[in-house]
Amino acid sequence: MAQHDALEAAHKEAKAEDEGVPEGEIIYRSIRQDGTRALTLTSSELAWSGLAAGISMGFSLIGEGLLRAHIPDASWAPLVTKFGYALGFLIVILGRQQLFTEQTLTVILPLLSHENEEGSLRNVARLWTVVLLANLIGTAIVAAATAWTGAFSSDVMRAFSHIGHAAMTQEIVVTFIRGLFAGFLIATMVWLLPGAGAARLWIVIVIAYFVGLGAFSHIIAGSTEALHVVFTGERPFADYLTRFLVPTFFGNAIGGVAFVATLAHAQHGPQ
């Protein structure tokens, strides 16, 4: 089935190129088709894929924490450790799992295009709700495992703690603005991938690396970090909700949708 879909997509792309359709519009159509396909999935299918994505994103904390535990505490250390932050994104994006911040771009295109029944506001809201909740449950599972199982050494646990506190130290407005940057960058990554070919791996690594290096708030990767220190008893759950989850949600969502509205749909969508 996947092979058939890939062949069909390749055929459509070749046909579009033969007809002289600009490459940007080909990318737009490809992403819109992905969004339409996601909107046809049942809530159960979305939930299982979203749960897998949330667990996978937990490896951003694990990857960064493992590197941090073995790197000297120096000003240049984040230049190395933030490569570990990209690990979760690699698993999710290349594994085609449902990630909330991807869907702030893909499913908005069918909604704005008004070309099919799937792209209704109600259906988009259903997908966002199911995927976000499933993602967060997945992150909570990983955070609990890092906090309670004793699977990691004391050095790695200290690294996890440092990362978790850093996710919740900024003012709410700063967290929101950093969430805008993260949402915009992840939407940009999704836009770049269809035409990337063999460079897909490096696009994911580079963009995720700079999201981590800039401490741009990502609601899924950051939830694993923040929930780790909640589950270890170092921070109250209320801090996670008010100082991280809410401002990051709005930042990521607005950042991704703004990318669609200003750069993608306005330029390539149906007029």
C-alpha positions in Angstrom: 0.0 0.0 0.0 2.8 2.4 0.9 4.7 1.5 -2.2 1.5 2.1 -4.3 1.0 5.6 -2.7 4.7 6.5 -3.3 4.4 5.5 -7.0 1.2 7.4 -7.4 2.7 10.5 -5.7 5.8 10.2 -8.0 3.5 9.9 -11.1 1.5 13.0 -10.0 4.7 15.0 -9.4 6.2 14.0 -12.8 2.9 14.9 -14.5 2.9 18.3 -12.8 6.4 19.0 -13.8 5.6 18.1 -17.4 2.8 20.5 -17.3 5.0 23.3 -16.1 3.7 23.6 -12.6 6.2 25.5 -10.4 8.1 23.4 -7.8 6.7 25.4 -4.9 3.2 24.4 -6.0 4.2 20.8 -6.3 5.4 20.9 -2.7 2.2 22.6 -1.6 0.1 19.9 -3.2 2.2 17.2 -1.6 1.8 18.6 1.9 -1.9 19.2 1.4 -2.3 15.6 0.3 -0.5 14.5 3.4 -2.9 16.7 5.5 -6.0 15.3 3.7 -4.7 11.7 4.3 -4.2 12.4 8.0 -7.7 13.9 8.3 -9.2 10.6 6.9 -7.6 8.6 9.7 -9.8 7.4 12.6 -9.3 8.8 16.1 -7.9 5.4 17.1 -5.3 5.4 14.4 -4.3 8.9 15.2 -4.0 8.1 18.9 -1.8 5.1 18.5 0.5 7.0 16.0 0.5 10.0 18.3 1.4 7.9 21.3 4.3 6.4 19.4 5.4 9.9 18.5 5.3 11.1 22.0 7.4 8.2 23.2 9.8 8.7 20.4 10.1 12.4 21.2 11.2 11.4 24.7 14.5 10.4 23.2 15.3 14.0 22.6 15.7 14.4 26.4 17.6 11.1 26.6 19.9 11.9 23.7 20.8 15.3 25.0 21.1 14.1 28.6 23.5 11.3 27.7 25.7 13.7 25.7 25.6 16.3 28.5 26.6 13.8 31.1 29.8 13.0 29.2 30.7 16.6 28.1 32.5 19.1 30.4 30.4 21.9 31.8 31.6 24.6 29.5 30.1 27.4 27.5 30.6 25.5 24.2 28.9 22.3 25.6 25.4 23.0 24.1 27.1 23.1 20.6 27.6 19.3 21.1 24.8 18.2 23.4 22.0 19.7 21.3 22.7 17.2 18.6 21.1 14.7 21.0 18.0 16.9 21.0 17.5 16.0 17.3 17.2 12.3 18.1 13.5 12.3 18.9 12.7 14.4 15.8 14.6 12.0 13.6 12.6 9.0 14.8 9.2 10.8 14.5 9.7 12.4 11.1 11.4 9.6 9.3 9.1 7.1 11.0 6.0 9.0 9.8 4.5 9.2 13.2 1.8 11.8 14.1 3.4 14.9 15.7 1.3 17.8 16.8 3.7 20.5 15.6 3.8 18.9 12.1 0.0 19.1 11.9 -0.1 22.8 12.5 1.0 23.0 8.9 -0.2 19.9 7.0 -3.9 19.8 8.1 -4.4 23.5 7.9 -3.8 23.4 4.1 -7.0 21.3 3.4 -8.9 23.6 5.8 -7.8 26.7 4.0 -8.4 25.2 0.5 -12.0 24.2 1.1 -11.6 21.4 -1.5 -13.0 18.4 0.4 -15.2 17.5 3.3 -12.2 16.2 5.4 -10.8 19.7 5.7 -13.4 21.0 8.0 -12.7 23.0 11.1 -14.3 20.3 13.3 -12.2 17.5 11.7 -9.0 19.6 12.1 -9.9 20.2 15.8 -10.5 16.5 16.2 -7.1 15.6 14.8 -5.2 18.3 16.8 -6.9 17.2 20.0 -6.3 13.5 19.6 -2.7 13.9 18.4 -1.8 16.4 21.1 -3.2 14.4 23.9 -1.6 11.2 22.6 1.8 12.9 22.2 1.6 14.3 25.7 0.8 10.9 27.2 3.8 9.4 25.3 6.1 12.1 26.7 4.7 11.4 30.2 5.5 7.7 29.9 9.1 8.5 29.0 9.5 11.2 31.7 8.2 8.8 34.3 10.6 6.1 33.1 13.5 8.5 33.4 12.4 9.7 36.8 11.3 6.5 38.6 13.0 3.4 37.1 16.7 4.0 38.0 17.7 3.2 34.4 20.2 6.0 34.2 23.3 6.9 36.1 23.4 9.8 38.6 25.4 11.9 36.1 22.7 11.4 33.5 19.9 12.1 36.0 21.6 15.4 36.9 21.7 16.3 33.2 18.0 15.5 32.9 17.2 17.7 35.9 19.2 20.6 34.5 17.4 20.3 31.1 14.0 20.1 32.8 14.5 23.1 35.0 15.8 25.1 32.0 12.5 24.4 30.1 10.5 26.2 32.8 12.8 29.1 33.9 11.7 31.7 31.4 8.8 34.2 31.8 5.6 33.2 30.2 5.8 35.8 27.4 9.4 34.6 26.6 8.2 31.0 26.5 5.4 32.0 24.1 7.7 33.9 21.8 10.2 31.0 21.8 7.3 28.7 21.0 6.5 30.9 18.0 10.0 30.4 16.7 9.8 26.6 17.2 6.4 26.3 15.5 7.7 28.3 12.5 10.8 26.3 12.2 9.1 22.9 12.4 6.6 24.1 9.8 9.5 25.1 7.7 11.1 21.7 8.1 7.8 20.0 7.0 7.7 22.3 3.9 11.3 21.5 3.0 11.1 17.7 3.3 9.0 16.7 0.2 11.6 18.1 -2.2 14.7 17.2 -0.1 15.4 13.7 -1.4 18.5 12.2 0.1 19.0 15.4 2.2 15.9 14.7 4.4 18.0 13.3 7.2 20.2 16.5 7.4 17.2 18.8 7.2 15.7 17.2 10.2 19.0 17.2 12.1 19.9 20.8 11.3 16.5 22.4 12.1 15.9 20.3 15.2 19.5 21.1 16.3 18.8 24.9 16.1 15.4 24.6 17.8 17.3 23.0 20.7 20.3 25.4 20.6 18.0 28.4 20.6 16.0 26.9 23.5 12.9 27.4 21.4 10.0 25.9 23.3 8.6 22.7 21.6 5.5 21.4 23.3 6.2 17.7 22.9 10.0 17.5 23.3 9.9 20.1 26.1 7.1 18.2 27.9 9.4 15.3 28.5 12.0 17.6 29.9 9.6 19.5 32.2 7.7 16.4 33.3 10.9 14.7 34.3 11.5 17.3 37.1 7.8 17.2 38.0 7.9 13.4 38.5 11.1 13.7 40.5 9.3 16.2 42.8 11.6 19.1 41.9 8.9 21.2 40.4 5.1 21.3 40.9 2.8 20.2 38.1 1.3 23.7 38.1 4.6 25.1 36.9 4.5 22.8 34.0 1.0 23.8 33.1 1.3 27.6 33.4 5.0 28.3 32.7 5.4 25.8 29.9 2.5 23.9 28.4 0.0 26.8 27.8 2.3 29.4 26.4 4.2 26.8 24.3 0.9 25.4 22.9 -0.2 28.8 21.6 3.3 29.7 20.4 3.7 26.5 18.4 0.2 26.6 17.0 0.4 30.2 15.9 3.9 29.8 14.6 3.0 26.9 12.4 -0.3 28.4 11.2 1.3 31.7 10.5 3.8 30.0 8.2 0.9 28.4 6.3 -1.1 31.6 6.0 1.8 34.0 5.1 4.1 31.9 3.0 2.5 28.6 1.8 -1.3 29.0 1.3 -1.1 32.7 0.3 1.4 31.9 -2.4 0.4 28.5 -3.7 -3.1 27.9 -2.5 -6.3 28.1 -4.6 -7.1 31.7 -5.4 
